[in-house]
Amino acid sequence: MSRLSEQEEKELVSFIKDWLKSHGLNQKDLAHELKIKSSRTSELILKIKDLYKKGGMFNIAKNLIKIEQKLLNEIKNNYRETSKTAPYNQLDIDSLVIQINQDTCE
């Protein structure tokens, strides 16, 4: 594979920063998903260049899509877990009415 041009690199970094921001993520999140130790832009660029060498823009896009899907699934699963547990005990209205009726009849 040929190398990324300086212009392509700048555009790609800009795109990735916008992409992260649109999902409420940061470079640290991306570094974690790419399994690199540093979240510095220079380290991310090295990883992106490595992905490019292994398959061009297609490989970069494929990896970003995979990361996006994983993170969105985690968000969705976290939402499901929090929506299953109600923040307050929900009252069973029928049971409450029965209890009130029993209390007032006695």
Secondary structure, 3 states (H helix, E strand, C coil): CCCCCHHHHHHHHHHHHHHHHHCCCCHHHHHHHCCCCCCCHHHHHHHHHHHHHHHHHHHHHHHHHHHHHHHHHHHHHHHHHHHHCCCCCCCCHHHHHHHHHHHHHC
